[in-house]
Amino acid sequence: MKLSKYRFTIKPENELILPPYKGSTLRGGFGSALKHSVCVERGGECVQCVHRYKCIYSYVFETPIPHEAKEGKRSKDEYVPHPFVIEPPLDKKQYYGIEDELDFHIILVGRAVDYIPYIIFAFEELGRIGIGKDKGKYALEKVISINNDRELLIYDGDSHIQDDFYVMDSTELVRQAAQLNYQQVTFHFLTPTRIKNKGKLTIDIDFVIILRNLLRRLSRLAEVHCDEKWELEWNELIEMANERVSTVHSDLRWHDWKRYSQRQGTKMKMGGFLGEITFAGELVEFMPFIKLGELLHMGKGTVYGLGKYEIKGE
């Protein structure tokens, strides 16, 4: 899997008033600005557009199933995981003056990595349109490409965007993760995590539920956005997780959060669990999926930054 991560820094030109959790606002504004910038059928629905398989906006935000992936039971799914994750700041600050700055991260997957110039332009456009309550304006100060501890400035507020940026190969990340001989690992969920079990959102999770969610999300991202079909023994992995890994301690708590949907014109509940849960057992086989999920999040609502976690192993 080809991946890239960036830190965007914006500077208000007048007062910005944002919600405590900014992921939905950033995602919604980004989508509107990108569509305004590239859509050739203004006001139309992507699902009916003849350009939907060639349009950057459609690919990033309304991701249709590629023709070659429409087979078997998956053909009934109209859309698939989007090739990006927005990570808003974790603080609850709502008021930003002209002396402040706001940082957030964007992670791109597969073909979306090549669209970073369009994404930068969309966030520039969003600054001119305005964001949050009263549509506060901002300037996009800089964009930094990130790879572990390495950082590279690719945009400094001028019109020229550097085409030399870090691209991560998941093969290396998987190789490093496979060498982590942890006997115990703690998941620290930093943003609301929405996981369904038997069709319902739940906080009552175990390692098997986490693994199923990670395998489903990561393999689908690889297949649709990276043209990689994972050949894995799914049932064997789940059986191993069930037999070899147990829950040591759980301190998860439910956190309710609401976002406003412009499309539906109403507020929607987006609650999920936060906190820590610790597992112990033979974890080596599962570490590559865990480490990839640490970068790409898990559960529903990842485009808003939901499902972000960090792990601590020993």
C-alpha positions in Angstrom: 0.0 0.0 0.0 1.2 3.5 -1.0 0.6 6.0 1.8 1.5 9.6 2.6 0.9 11.9 5.6 0.9 15.7 5.8 0.5 18.4 8.4 -1.5 21.4 7.3 -1.1 24.7 9.2 -3.7 27.4 8.8 -3.6 31.0 10.1 -6.9 32.9 10.7 -7.4 36.2 8.9 -10.3 37.0 11.2 -11.8 35.1 14.1 -12.5 31.4 13.6 -15.2 29.8 15.7 -15.0 26.0 15.4 -16.7 23.2 17.3 -14.8 21.3 20.1 -14.2 18.4 17.7 -13.2 19.8 14.3 -13.0 16.7 12.2 -16.5 17.0 10.7 -16.0 20.8 10.0 -12.7 20.2 8.2 -14.0 17.2 6.2 -17.2 19.1 5.2 -15.4 22.2 4.2 -12.8 20.3 2.3 -15.4 18.4 0.3 -17.3 21.5 -0.6 -14.2 23.3 -1.7 -12.8 20.4 -3.7 -16.1 19.9 -5.5 -16.4 23.6 -6.3 -12.8 23.5 -7.7 -13.0 20.4 -10.0 -16.7 19.5 -10.6 -17.8 19.9 -14.3 -21.4 19.2 -13.5 -22.2 21.7 -10.8 -25.1 20.7 -8.6 -25.4 17.2 -10.0 -25.2 13.9 -8.1 -22.0 11.9 -8.5 -23.8 8.6 -8.8 -25.5 9.9 -12.0 -22.5 11.7 -13.5 -20.8 10.2 -16.6 -17.5 11.5 -15.3 -17.7 9.8 -11.9 -14.9 7.2 -12.6 -12.5 10.0 -13.8 -13.3 12.8 -11.4 -11.0 13.6 -8.5 -13.9 14.7 -6.3 -15.9 11.6 -7.0 -12.9 9.4 -6.3 -12.0 11.0 -3.0 -15.4 11.7 -1.6 -18.0 9.5 -3.3 -15.6 6.7 -4.0 -17.4 4.3 -6.4 -16.6 0.7 -6.6 -14.2 0.2 -9.6 -15.7 -1.8 -12.4 -13.3 -4.7 -11.8 -14.2 -4.9 -8.1 -17.9 -5.3 -8.7 -18.2 -9.0 -8.2 -19.9 -11.3 -5.8 -21.5 -10.0 -2.7 -19.6 -6.7 -2.8 -21.5 -5.5 -5.9 -24.4 -4.5 -3.7 -22.2 -2.0 -1.9 -22.5 1.4 -3.7 -19.4 3.0 -2.1 -16.2 1.8 -0.5 -13.8 3.3 2.1 -12.5 6.7 1.1 -8.8 7.1 0.4 -8.1 9.7 3.1 -8.2 10.3 6.8 -8.4 13.7 8.4 -6.8 14.0 11.9 -8.1 17.2 13.6 -6.3 18.6 16.7 -7.3 16.7 19.8 -7.8 19.8 22.0 -11.2 21.3 22.4 -10.2 24.9 21.5 -13.0 26.7 19.7 -11.8 30.3 19.3 -8.9 31.2 17.1 -7.7 34.8 16.7 -5.4 36.2 14.0 -2.3 35.5 16.2 -3.2 31.8 16.4 -2.4 28.8 14.2 -4.3 25.5 13.7 -2.6 22.3 12.7 -4.3 19.1 11.4 -3.1 16.0 9.5 -4.3 14.4 6.3 -3.3 10.8 5.4 -3.7 9.7 1.8 -4.0 6.1 0.5 -3.0 4.7 -2.9 -3.9 6.7 -6.0 -5.0 9.6 -3.8 -1.3 10.2 -2.9 -0.9 11.7 -6.4 -3.7 14.2 -5.7 -2.0 16.2 -3.0 -1.7 19.4 -5.2 -5.5 19.4 -5.7 -6.0 18.8 -1.9 -3.7 21.7 -1.1 -5.6 23.9 -3.6 -9.0 22.9 -2.0 -7.9 23.9 1.4 -6.6 27.2 0.0 -10.0 27.7 -1.6 -11.7 26.8 1.7 -9.7 29.6 3.4 -11.2 32.1 0.9 -14.7 30.7 1.3 -14.6 30.5 5.1 -15.1 27.8 7.7 -17.0 27.3 10.9 -19.5 29.6 12.5 -19.7 33.0 10.7 -17.5 31.5 7.9 -14.2 32.8 9.2 -11.4 33.2 6.6 -7.9 31.8 6.9 -4.6 31.5 5.0 -3.0 28.2 4.4 0.5 28.9 5.9 2.3 25.7 5.0 2.1 22.0 4.3 4.6 19.5 5.7 5.2 16.0 4.3 5.8 13.5 7.2 7.5 10.1 7.3 8.1 8.9 10.9 10.5 11.6 12.4 11.3 13.1 9.0 9.6 16.3 7.8 9.7 18.1 4.4 8.2 21.4 3.6 6.3 21.1 0.3 4.2 24.3 0.4 4.9 27.6 2.1 1.9 29.7 1.1 3.1 30.5 -2.4 1.6 29.1 -5.5 4.4 26.6 -6.1 3.9 23.1 -4.6 7.0 20.9 -4.4 6.5 17.6 -6.1 9.2 15.9 -3.9 7.3 14.5 -0.9 7.5 11.5 1.3 5.6 8.4 0.2 5.4 5.5 2.6 5.4 1.9 1.5 3.3 -0.3 3.9 5.7 -3.2 3.1 8.4 -1.6 5.2 5.9 -0.7 8.0 4.7 -4.3 8.0 8.2 -5.7 8.1 9.0 -3.5 11.1 5.8 -4.5 12.9 6.4 -8.2 12.4 9.6 -7.9 14.4 7.7 -6.5 17.5 7.6 -9.5 19.8 5.0 -8.0 22.2 3.3 -10.2 24.7 0.9 -7.5 25.8 -0.4 -4.4 24.0 -2.6 -1.5 25.1 -4.8 0.3 22.7 -5.4 4.0 23.6 -8.4 5.3 21.6 -7.9 9.0 21.2 -11.0 9.9 19.2 -14.5 8.4 19.3 -14.4 4.9 17.8 -17.5 3.4 16.2 -17.3 -0.3 15.9 -20.3 -2.5 15.0 -20.8 -6.1 16.2 -23.7 -8.0 14.9 -25.0 -4.9 13.2 -25.0 -2.6 16.3 -22.5 -0.1 17.7 -20.8 -1.6 20.8 -18.4 -0.7 23.5 -18.2 -4.4 24.6 -15.2 -5.4 22.4 -12.5 -8.0 22.4 -9.5 -8.6 20.3 -11.4 -10.7 17.7 -13.8 -7.8 17.1 -10.9 -5.4 16.7 -9.0 -7.7 14.3 -12.1 -8.3 12.2 -12.6 -4.6 11.8 -9.0 -3.9 10.9 -8.8 -6.8 8.4 -12.0 -5.6 6.7 -11.0 -1.9 6.4 -7.3 -2.4 5.5 -7.9 -5.1 2.9 -10.7 -3.1 1.3 -8.4 0.0 1.1 -5.7 -2.0 -0.4 -8.0 -3.6 -3.0 -9.8 -0.5 -4.2 -7.2 2.2 -3.9 -3.9 0.3 -4.3 -5.0 -2.5 -6.7 -3.8 -5.1 -4.2 -5.9 -8.2 -3.5 -4.9 -9.6 -0.1 -4.7 -13.4 -0.1 -5.1 -14.1 3.6 -6.4 -17.0 5.6 -9.1 -14.9 7.2 -10.8 -17.7 9.3 -7.5 -19.0 10.5 -6.4 -15.5 11.7 -9.7 -15.0 13.5 -9.4 -18.5 15.1 -5.8 -17.8 16.2 -6.9 -14.4 17.7 -9.7 -16.1 19.6 -7.5 -18.9 21.0 -4.2 -16.9 21.7 -5.2 -13.4 22.8 -7.3 -12.4 25.8 -8.4 -9.2 27.4 -6.4 -8.1 30.5 -8.1 -4.9 31.3 -10.7 -2.5 29.8 -11.2 1.1 30.7 -13.4 2.1 27.7 -16.1 4.8 28.1 -18.7 6.0 25.7 -18.5 9.5 24.3 -21.4 11.1 22.5 -20.6 13.6 19.8 -22.9 15.2 17.2 -22.1 16.6 13.8 -24.2 18.7 11.5 -24.9 17.1 8.1 -25.3 19.7 5.3 -26.6 17.0 3.0 -29.3 15.9 5.3 -29.8 19.3 7.0 -29.8 17.9 10.5 -27.5 17.0 13.4 -26.4 13.4 13.5 -25.1 11.4 16.5 -21.6 10.1 16.0 -20.8 8.8 19.5 -18.1 6.2 20.0 -15.8 4.8 22.7 -12.6 6.4 24.1 -10.1 5.1 26.6 -7.8 2.1 26.9 -8.1 -1.7 26.6 -5.2 -4.1 27.1 -4.7 -7.5 25.5 -2.2 -10.2 26.2 -1.1 -13.4 24.3 0.7 -14.3 21.1 0.5 -11.1 19.2 3.2 -11.3 16.6 1.0 -12.5 13.8 -1.3 -9.5 14.3 1.1 -6.6 14.7 1.3 -5.6 11.0 -2.5 -5.0 11.0 -2.4 -3.2 14.3 0.4 -0.9 13.2 -1.3 -0.1 9.9 -4.5 0.6 11.7 -2.6 3.0 14.0 -1.9 5.1 10.9 -5.2 4.6 9.1 -7.6 4.4 12.0 -10.5 1.9 12.5 -14.3 1.7 12.6 -16.7 4.1 11.0 -16.2 7.8 10.4 -12.4 7.7 9.8 -12.7 10.6 7.3 -13.6 12.8 10.3 -10.6 11.4 12.3 -12.7 9.0 14.3 -11.2 5.7 15.3 -7.7 7.0 16.0 -5.6 5.0 18.4 -2.1 4.6 19.6 -0.6 1.4 21.0 1.9 0.7 23.8 3.4 -2.8 23.8 5.6 -4.8 26.1 
